[in-house]
């Protein structure tokens, strides 16, 4: 398999070979759904915490005597059936949402997603992205130049999650140049995962010759 490589001015500079296992994997909707569901579960932070009747302040005095009033017997105004009382079976902060994900399953899901995005023309390969100094103006110029490539016009127009720029290594000037763009994310290619790939319209792979080595070595 081969793909066209462009420079940051949007001009074609040649071809690059792609690993079949990563970019020609069959689509497996059930596996992708399961892996993404588990990853989202692991990312949850349990902040909701309802108080039980034992944690709500007050309610120490019996509302009225046990017998002779004609009303139902109650021992505390902090019972769950009272307004202002505790919550029965409510969310608790100590709930554990962590779920185990098999390494091979996660890799297979990532390969399936990358293969589908590649077939649908949503992965762009760029030989390098570099700036002398952090400049948001230059970063915008790169996006505008790449948006002129057929099929990638949304790079200059889509307001949210337009692109995940996957680099072979972190470069401070590039990170700082793009950090004010709310619709662009920067990540090392070796750290991309099914959720991050699915959350963006396009994947821009920088220096594919080196970037793809990280993925094939990690998932071999």
Secondary structure, 3 states (H helix, E strand, C coil): CEEEEECCCCCEEEEEECCHHHHCCCCCHHHHHHHHHHHHHHCCCCCCCCCCCCCCCCCCCCCCCCCCCCCCCCCCCCCCCCCCCCCCCCCCCCCCCCCCCCHHHHHHHHHHHHHHHHHCCCEEEECCCCCCCCCHHHHHHHHHHHCCCCCCHHHHCCCCCCEEEEECCCCHHHHHHHCCCCCEEEEEHHHCCHHHHHCCCEEEEECHHHHHHHHHHHCC
